[in-house]
Amino acid sequence: MQPLVLHLTLYAEYFSAILAGTKNIEYRRRSERYDNKFKRPYTHIKFVNGYGNHRPWLITEISRIEKCPNEWRIHLGPVIESGNLHLLHLDIPRTSLNASLILF
């Protein structure tokens, strides 16, 4: 069976935390867009830092997707592939990685 891959964009600090294994849940606010998107049985996520073809990326397995009243919680498995990591820039202000939502 072919994996079904969800594509999401992240800020560099959260991307790096997933890559390092210190962030294992990705949050998305409940909206019609994500409610419809998560009806599909995704098996993997491809995260990119920024937009375009030449951006850092990584692929993780999805352990499970949890539907909560105000947010979606995507429980991440291990990083299984990555690329363009030499383009990752962390010259951005630091905020807490424990923020309740990263919204796009």
C-alpha positions as CSV (number, residue, x, y, z in Angstrom):
1,M,0.0,0.0,0.0
2,Q,1.3,3.4,-1.0
3,P,1.9,5.8,1.9
4,L,-0.4,8.8,2.0
5,V,1.7,11.9,2.8
6,L,0.4,15.1,4.4
7,H,2.4,18.3,3.4
8,L,2.8,21.0,6.1
9,T,5.0,24.1,6.4
10,L,6.8,25.0,9.7
11,Y,9.0,27.7,11.2
12,A,12.7,26.8,11.5
13,E,12.7,26.4,15.2
14,Y,9.8,23.9,15.2
15,F,11.3,22.1,12.2
16,S,14.6,21.8,14.0
17,A,12.9,20.5,17.2
18,I,11.1,17.7,15.2
19,L,14.4,16.9,13.5
20,A,16.1,16.7,16.9
21,G,13.3,14.5,18.4
22,T,12.3,17.1,21.1
23,K,8.9,17.9,19.5
24,N,6.7,14.9,18.9
25,I,3.3,16.5,18.5
26,E,2.3,19.1,15.9
27,Y,-0.8,21.2,16.6
28,R,-3.2,22.7,14.1
29,R,-6.2,24.8,15.0
30,R,-9.6,23.2,14.2
31,S,-10.9,24.7,11.0
32,E,-12.9,23.5,8.0
33,R,-9.7,23.2,6.0
34,Y,-8.0,20.8,8.5
35,D,-11.3,19.0,9.4
36,N,-11.6,18.1,5.8
37,K,-7.9,17.3,5.3
38,F,-7.8,14.9,8.3
39,K,-10.6,12.8,7.0
40,R,-7.9,11.1,4.8
41,P,-5.9,8.2,6.4
42,Y,-2.4,9.9,6.3
43,T,0.5,7.7,7.2
44,H,3.4,10.2,6.9
45,I,4.0,14.0,7.0
46,K,6.4,15.9,4.9
47,F,7.4,19.1,6.8
48,V,9.2,21.9,4.9
49,N,10.7,25.0,6.3
50,G,9.5,27.8,4.1
51,Y,8.2,27.6,0.5
52,G,9.7,26.5,-2.7
53,N,11.7,23.5,-4.0
54,H,15.0,24.4,-2.4
55,R,13.9,24.4,1.3
56,P,14.8,22.1,4.1
57,W,12.4,19.1,4.4
58,L,11.8,16.0,6.5
59,I,9.4,13.1,6.5
60,T,8.1,11.5,9.6
61,E,5.6,8.7,10.3
62,I,2.3,9.6,11.9
63,S,1.6,7.6,15.1
64,R,-1.9,9.0,15.3
65,I,-4.0,12.0,14.7
66,E,-6.1,13.2,17.6
67,K,-9.2,15.4,17.2
68,C,-9.7,17.8,20.1
69,P,-12.4,20.5,20.6
70,N,-10.1,23.4,19.5
71,E,-7.2,21.7,17.8
72,W,-5.8,18.7,15.9
73,R,-2.8,16.9,17.5
74,I,-0.6,15.0,15.1
75,H,1.5,12.6,17.1
76,L,4.8,12.1,15.2
77,G,6.8,8.9,14.8
78,P,10.5,8.9,13.8
79,V,12.0,11.0,11.1
80,I,12.6,8.6,8.2
81,E,14.0,10.9,5.6
82,S,15.3,14.5,5.2
83,G,16.9,16.8,2.7
84,N,18.4,20.3,2.1
85,L,19.2,20.6,5.8
86,H,22.2,22.8,5.0
87,L,19.7,25.5,4.1
88,L,18.1,25.6,7.5
89,H,18.5,29.0,9.2
90,L,17.9,29.5,12.9
91,D,18.4,33.3,13.1
92,I,14.9,33.9,14.3
93,P,13.7,35.0,17.8
94,R,13.2,32.1,20.1
95,T,9.7,31.4,21.6
96,S,8.7,28.5,23.8
97,L,8.5,25.2,22.0
98,N,5.6,24.4,24.4
99,A,3.3,26.9,22.7
100,S,-0.1,25.4,22.5
101,L,-0.6,26.1,18.8
102,I,1.4,26.8,15.7
103,L,-1.1,28.3,13.3
104,F,-1.0,28.6,9.5
